[in-house]
């Protein structure tokens, strides 16, 4: 291996499922850049976000720890980062310059979490305003460009899937702006020191407002319609979990046209990012640092996009919790086969130790993830946990099977992902799989803590009483999303 210290470029996207990639076999999504990069990198096909919602997932990514350690499994907007070394801080401690552009989703919002500087784009979020951040760097640039208060004048919600083209000049689109700012950081680097760059796109997370040019690319593309599992055929039935009923109630995408338009818009947002990554790669090349830069592309969580009648994340079905993870090593990195896939069970907390290992840096003792650079490292299962209210759900995912648990109604689902990767058939009541269900349930029980222990009686799962779901404009004990405010609609500022 070369003695020259390596740079690292970590790119994250927001809410992009692992299945929605050309190199993953999808024919209705245009991702030529990522497809090319997959030919020179390694794709991890079983990478998971164990807390599939923005804040907890990003805490895991940046600390290398799971939710029990970093302290958030319920989207706590006012929780400071845990007292452990962050990925950026470790790089800086070893002589790296560390710069971030885009979304951090931490508290306080201007906390740099170890970076030298952060050029922030927070999707219009102003936590604890007016006492803290008045506006992020993206909004400041939109205002200075002559469009004050108009960054959300497109009228699309940050949590819904209605679609329209971007309403301002393309250079002011958050994806284009983030790309340009990242390129500026690369150009303005200190050439005497290695660099850790973090580029965090806010898309394809809604609002779904891609530039018209990317919508036009899908004009003649036949978009796949969502798949519906047997257990989800009746959204009012007992086999459709209470939490799923709540999420299903939030969206009015109930016609084929709405669904196709939503998917096309979402895919166009993905393609916009894909093309933008080309500009970043090109800047690395023209700055003559590409060959010495490790590139990692991943996501905080996925999006079901109508599969099983569900949109967004927050649950443990594959397109919500399984995320892209593509690692492009430098040519002198040993043990990485270009164009290969790795089917080990991986988690977001593995990225920190993997990057440090690839750069020859010590891994802090606080890190709970494993280095994927070491082929001998392997886990038996992924444990997932999210929410403590009526949406509370947990997961145990082994190499072949996945158990999903919902506390309300004490409901268990079991899927054979080897033979049923889309989770169409729930095997939880099939006697042939009783031993598997028992084994995974025992693992689940062993991982419960805190308020989860109230779901146990004499060591057995009893959960919470079942509830009949009744639609309300704002659903109690189910978080902050409701239809009364159009799913946290933003406006003129």
C-alpha positions in Angstrom: 0.0 0.0 0.0 1.2 3.5 -0.8 2.6 5.6 2.1 0.6 8.6 0.9 -2.3 9.3 3.2 -5.6 8.8 1.6 -8.4 11.3 1.2 -12.0 10.2 1.9 -15.2 11.4 0.3 -18.4 10.2 2.0 -21.6 10.9 0.1 -25.0 10.3 1.7 -28.4 10.6 0.1 -31.6 10.8 2.0 -34.4 8.2 1.7 -33.1 6.1 -1.3 -33.9 2.4 -1.1 -31.2 -0.1 -2.0 -33.4 -1.8 -4.6 -33.8 1.5 -6.6 -30.5 1.3 -8.6 -29.6 0.3 -12.1 -26.7 -1.9 -10.8 -29.2 -3.6 -8.5 -31.2 -4.8 -11.4 -33.9 -2.1 -11.7 -34.8 -1.2 -15.3 -37.0 1.9 -14.6 -34.4 4.0 -12.8 -31.7 6.0 -14.5 -28.5 5.8 -12.4 -25.6 5.7 -15.0 -23.0 7.3 -12.7 -23.7 4.9 -9.8 -23.8 2.0 -12.2 -20.3 3.0 -13.5 -18.9 3.4 -10.0 -20.3 0.0 -9.0 -18.1 -1.5 -11.7 -15.0 -0.2 -9.9 -16.2 -0.6 -6.4 -17.8 -3.1 -4.0 -21.6 -3.1 -3.4 -22.8 -4.3 -0.1 -26.1 -5.9 -0.8 -27.3 -6.4 2.8 -26.6 -3.0 4.3 -29.2 -1.9 6.9 -30.3 1.2 8.7 -31.2 -0.2 12.1 -33.2 2.9 13.1 -34.7 3.9 9.7 -35.5 7.6 10.3 -33.2 10.6 9.7 -31.8 11.7 13.1 -31.0 8.3 14.7 -29.5 6.9 11.5 -27.2 9.9 11.1 -26.1 9.6 14.7 -25.2 6.0 14.1 -23.3 6.9 10.9 -21.2 9.6 12.6 -20.4 7.8 15.8 -20.1 4.2 14.8 -22.6 3.3 17.6 -26.0 1.8 17.8 -29.1 3.5 19.1 -28.9 2.1 22.6 -25.5 3.9 22.9 -26.1 7.0 20.9 -29.4 7.5 22.8 -32.0 8.0 20.1 -34.6 5.6 18.7 -37.4 8.1 18.5 -36.3 11.1 16.4 -35.3 13.4 19.3 -34.7 16.8 17.7 -33.3 18.3 20.9 -30.8 15.6 21.8 -27.1 16.6 21.6 -24.6 14.2 20.2 -23.3 11.5 22.6 -20.0 12.0 24.3 -18.0 9.8 22.0 -15.6 10.6 19.2 -17.3 11.4 15.9 -15.9 10.2 12.5 -14.9 13.8 11.6 -13.2 14.4 15.0 -11.1 11.2 14.7 -9.9 12.2 11.2 -9.0 15.7 12.5 -7.2 14.2 15.5 -4.9 12.4 13.0 -4.1 15.5 10.9 -7.0 15.5 8.4 -8.9 18.5 7.4 -12.7 17.7 7.6 -15.4 19.6 5.8 -19.1 18.9 5.4 -21.7 20.2 3.0 -25.5 19.6 3.1 -27.6 18.0 5.8 -26.3 17.1 9.3 -29.6 16.9 11.3 -28.0 17.4 14.7 -28.7 19.6 17.7 -27.9 22.4 18.0 -28.1 22.7 14.2 -24.8 24.7 14.0 -22.9 22.0 16.0 -20.1 21.0 13.7 -19.7 17.6 15.4 -16.0 17.6 14.8 -15.8 19.1 11.3 -13.6 22.1 10.6 -16.6 23.7 9.0 -20.1 22.8 7.8 -21.9 24.5 4.9 -25.4 23.7 6.0 -28.6 22.8 4.1 -31.3 21.7 6.6 -34.4 21.5 4.4 -35.9 24.6 5.9 -35.8 23.1 9.4 -35.4 25.7 12.2 -35.3 23.8 15.5 -35.9 26.0 18.5 -36.2 29.1 16.3 -35.8 32.0 17.1 -33.4 31.1 19.9 -30.9 29.3 17.7 -30.4 29.0 13.9 -32.4 31.6 12.0 -31.5 30.2 8.5 -29.1 27.7 7.1 -26.3 28.5 4.5 -28.5 27.3 1.6 -31.3 29.7 2.5 -28.9 32.5 3.0 -27.6 32.0 -0.6 -31.2 31.8 -2.0 -31.9 35.1 -0.3 -28.8 36.8 -1.6 -29.6 35.6 -5.1 -32.7 37.7 -5.1 -35.3 35.2 -4.0 -35.8 36.0 -0.3 -38.2 33.6 1.5 -39.0 31.7 -1.7 -37.0 28.5 -1.3 -40.3 26.6 -0.4 -42.6 28.6 -2.7 -43.0 25.5 -4.8 -45.7 24.4 -2.4 -44.7 20.8 -2.1 -44.5 19.2 1.4 -41.3 17.8 3.0 -43.2 14.6 3.8 -45.6 14.1 0.9 -45.2 12.9 -2.7 -47.0 15.4 -4.8 -44.7 16.5 -7.6 -43.9 19.6 -9.5 -40.8 20.9 -11.3 -38.3 23.1 -9.4 -39.4 26.8 -9.4 -36.2 28.7 -9.2 -33.0 28.7 -11.3 -31.4 25.3 -11.3 -28.3 26.5 -9.6 -30.4 27.2 -6.5 -31.9 23.7 -6.3 -30.6 22.1 -3.1 -29.0 19.2 -5.0 -27.2 21.5 -7.4 -26.2 23.9 -4.6 -24.8 21.1 -2.4 -22.8 19.7 -5.4 -21.3 23.2 -6.1 -20.4 23.7 -2.4 -18.8 20.3 -2.2 -16.7 21.0 -5.3 -15.6 24.3 -3.7 -14.4 22.6 -0.6 -12.3 20.2 -2.7 -10.8 23.0 -4.7 -10.1 25.1 -1.6 -8.5 22.3 0.4 -5.1 22.6 2.1 -2.8 20.6 -0.3 -0.4 19.7 2.6 -2.9 17.6 4.5 -5.3 14.7 3.7 -9.0 15.5 3.6 -12.2 14.0 4.8 -15.1 15.4 2.8 -18.8 14.7 3.7 -21.4 15.5 1.0 -24.9 15.0 2.4 -27.7 15.5 -0.2 -31.2 16.2 1.1 -32.9 14.4 -1.9 -34.7 12.3 -2.9 -36.5 12.9 0.4 -39.5 15.0 -0.3 -40.3 17.7 -1.4 -40.4 16.0 -4.8 -39.3 19.0 -6.9 -36.6 17.9 -9.4 -35.6 20.3 -12.3 -37.8 19.8 -15.4 -34.9 18.4 -17.4 -34.7 15.3 -15.1 -38.5 14.9 -15.1 -38.3 14.9 -18.9 -35.9 11.9 -18.8 -38.8 9.7 -17.5 -41.4 10.8 -20.0 -41.2 7.5 -21.9 -40.0 5.2 -19.1 -42.5 2.6 -17.9 -42.5 2.8 -14.2 -43.1 -0.3 -12.1 -46.1 -0.1 -9.9 -45.9 -1.0 -6.2 -46.1 -4.6 -5.0 -48.5 -5.6 -2.2 -47.9 -8.5 0.1 -50.6 -11.0 1.0 -50.7 -9.6 4.5 -51.3 -6.0 3.2 -54.1 -6.8 0.7 -56.7 -5.5 3.2 -55.4 -2.3 4.8 -58.3 -2.5 7.3 -57.6 -6.2 8.2 -56.0 -7.7 11.3 -52.8 -8.7 9.4 -52.0 -5.1 8.5 -50.3 -3.8 11.7 -51.6 -0.8 13.6 -48.5 1.3 12.8 -48.9 0.5 9.1 -52.5 1.6 9.2 -51.4 4.9 10.6 -48.7 5.5 7.9 -51.1 4.4 5.2 -53.6 7.0 6.4 -51.2 9.9 5.9 -51.1 9.8 2.1 -53.9 10.2 -0.5 -51.9 8.5 -3.3 -54.8 6.2 -4.2 -54.9 6.4 -8.0 -52.5 4.9 -10.6 -51.7 8.4 -12.0 -50.8 9.8 -8.5 -48.6 6.7 -7.8 -46.8 6.8 -11.2 -46.3 10.6 -11.0 -44.9 10.3 -7.5 -42.5 7.6 -8.5 -41.4 9.4 -11.6 -40.7 12.5 -9.6 -38.8 10.6 -7.0 -36.8 8.8 -9.6 -36.0 12.1 -11.3 -34.7 13.4 -8.0 -32.4 10.4 -7.8 -31.1 10.9 -11.3 -30.4 14.5 -10.5 -28.2 13.3 -7.7 -26.6 10.7 -9.9 -25.6 13.3 -12.5 -24.4 15.7 -9.8 -22.0 13.0 -8.4 -20.3 13.1 -11.8 -19.4 16.8 -11.2 -17.8 15.9 -7.8 -15.8 13.0 -9.3 -14.7 15.3 -12.1 -13.5 17.9 -9.6 -11.5 15.3 -7.7 -9.9 14.2 -11.0 -9.1 17.8 -12.2 -7.6 18.6 -8.8 -5.5 15.4 -9.2 -6.7 13.8 -6.0 -9.1 11.2 -7.4 -6.7 8.3 -7.5 -5.9 8.8 -3.8 -9.5 9.3 -2.6 -11.6 6.5 -1.1 -15.3 7.1 -2.1 -18.3 5.8 -0.1 -21.9 6.3 -1.1 -24.7 5.4 1.2 -28.1 6.5 2.7 -29.7 7.1 6.0 -32.7 4.9 5.2 -35.0 4.0 2.3 -38.5 4.6 1.1 -41.3 2.1 0.4 -42.7 4.2 -2.4 -46.1 2.6 -2.1 -44.9 -1.0 -1.7 -47.3 -2.8 0.8 -49.5 0.3 0.6 -46.8 2.3 2.5 -44.8 5.4 1.7 -41.7 6.7 3.4 -39.6 5.0 6.0 -40.2 4.3 9.8 -40.8 0.5 9.4 -38.6 -2.6 8.8 -39.7 -3.8 5.4 -36.8 -4.0 3.0 -37.2 -0.8 1.0 -37.4 1.2 4.2 -34.5 -0.3 6.1 -32.1 -1.7 3.5 -29.8 1.0 2.1 -27.3 1.4 -0.7 -23.7 1.0 0.4 -21.0 1.3 -2.3 -17.3 1.5 -1.5 -14.8 2.5 -4.2 -11.3 2.0 -2.8 -8.1 3.4 -4.2 -6.3 1.2 -6.6 -3.6 0.2 -4.0 -6.2 -0.9 -1.3 -5.7 -4.6 -0.8 -8.5 -7.2 -0.7 -11.1 -5.2 -2.6 -12.3 -6.7 -5.9 -13.6 -4.1 -8.3 -17.2 -4.8 -9.6 -17.9 -7.3 -6.8 -20.8 -7.6 -4.3 -20.5 -8.4 -0.6 -23.6 -10.0 1.0 -22.5 -9.8 4.6 -25.0 -8.2 7.0 -23.8 -4.6 7.3 -25.0 -1.6 9.3 -24.5 2.1 9.2 -22.3 2.0 12.2 -19.8 -0.1 10.2 -18.9 2.8 7.9 -16.8 4.7 10.6 -14.5 1.8 11.4 -14.3 0.7 7.8 -13.0 4.1 6.7 -10.6 4.5 9.6 -9.3 1.0 8.9 -8.8 1.7 5.2 -6.9 4.9 6.1 -4.7 3.0 8.6 -6.1 5.0 11.6 -6.9 3.6 15.0 -10.6 2.8 15.7 -11.8 4.3 19.0 -12.9 1.8 21.6 -16.3 3.5 21.7 -17.1 2.2 18.1 -19.5 -0.7 18.0 -19.5 -1.3 14.3 -17.1 -3.6 12.5 -14.6 -2.9 9.7 -15.9 -4.2 6.4 -12.3 -4.0 5.1 -11.6 -7.1 7.2 -13.3 -10.0 5.4 -13.2 -12.1 8.6 -15.6 -9.7 10.3 -19.2 -11.0 10.1 -22.4 -10.6 12.2 -25.1 -13.2 12.8 -28.0 -10.7 12.7 -29.0 -7.1 12.5 -31.2 -5.8 15.3 -33.4 -2.8 14.6 -35.5 -0.6 16.8 -37.6 2.5 16.2 -40.2 4.5 18.2 -41.5 4.0 21.8 -45.1 5.1 21.2 -47.9 3.2 19.4 -45.7 3.0 16.3 -43.0 1.0 18.2 -41.5 -1.7 16.0 -38.4 -4.0 16.3 -36.5 -6.2 13.9 -34.2 -9.2 13.9 -32.7 -9.9 10.5 -30.5 -13.0 10.0 -28.9 -14.2 6.8 -32.1 -15.8 5.6 -35.0 -14.7 7.8 -36.5 -11.5 9.1 -38.7 -11.1 12.1 -40.6 -7.8 12.5 -42.4 -7.0 15.8 -45.1 -4.4 16.5 -45.8 -3.8 20.2 -49.5 -2.8 19.7 -51.4 -6.0 19.4 -48.2 -8.0 20.1 -47.9 -8.7 16.4 -45.1 -10.7 14.8 -44.3 -11.1 11.1 -41.8 -13.5 9.7 -40.3 -13.5 6.2 -38.0 -15.8 4.3 -35.9 -13.3 2.4 -34.0 -15.9 0.6 -37.1 -17.1 -1.2 -39.3 -14.1 -0.7 -37.1 -10.9 -1.0 -40.2 -8.6 -1.4 -41.8 -9.9 1.8 -45.0 -11.0 0.2 -45.9 -13.9 2.5 -45.9 -13.7 6.3 -44.8 -17.0 7.7 -45.3 -16.2 11.4 -48.3 -18.6 11.7 -46.8 -21.4 9.5 -45.9 -24.4 11.8 -43.0 -25.3 9.5 -41.2 -22.1 10.7 -42.1 -22.3 14.3 -38.5 -23.0 15.4 -37.2 -20.0 13.4 -39.9 -17.8 14.9 -39.0 -19.0 18.4 -35.3 -18.5 17.9 -35.6 -14.9 16.5 -38.1 -14.0 19.2 -35.6 -15.1 21.8 -33.0 -12.8 20.2 -35.5 -10.0 20.2 -36.4 -10.4 23.9 -32.7 -10.4 24.8 -32.3 -7.0 23.1 -35.1 -5.2 24.8 -34.4 -2.5 27.4 -35.9 0.6 28.9 -39.7 1.0 28.3 -39.6 -2.1 26.0 -39.4 -4.2 29.2 -43.0 -3.3 29.8 -43.9 -5.6 26.9 -42.8 -8.7 28.8 -44.6 -10.9 31.3 -42.6 -13.6 32.9 -40.0 -13.3 30.2 -42.6 -13.7 27.4 -43.6 -11.1 24.9 -47.1 -9.7 25.5 -46.7 -6.3 24.0 -49.3 -3.6 24.3 -53.1 -4.1 24.0 -54.4 -4.1 20.4 -56.1 -1.0 19.2 -58.6 -0.3 16.4 -57.3 2.3 14.1 -59.6 5.3 13.6 -58.5 8.0 11.3 -57.9 11.5 12.9 -56.4 14.6 11.4 -53.7 14.4 14.1 -53.2 10.9 15.6 -52.3 10.8 19.3 -49.3 8.8 20.4 -48.0 8.5 16.8 -45.5 11.3 16.5 -45.7 14.7 14.8 -47.1 13.9 11.3 -50.7 14.7 10.6 -52.9 15.9 7.9 -54.1 19.0 9.6 -50.8 20.8 8.6 -50.3 18.9 5.3 -47.5 16.8 6.8 -45.5 19.7 8.1 -46.0 21.9 5.1 -43.6 24.9 4.7 -44.5 28.2 3.1 -43.3 31.7 2.3 -40.7 33.0 4.8 
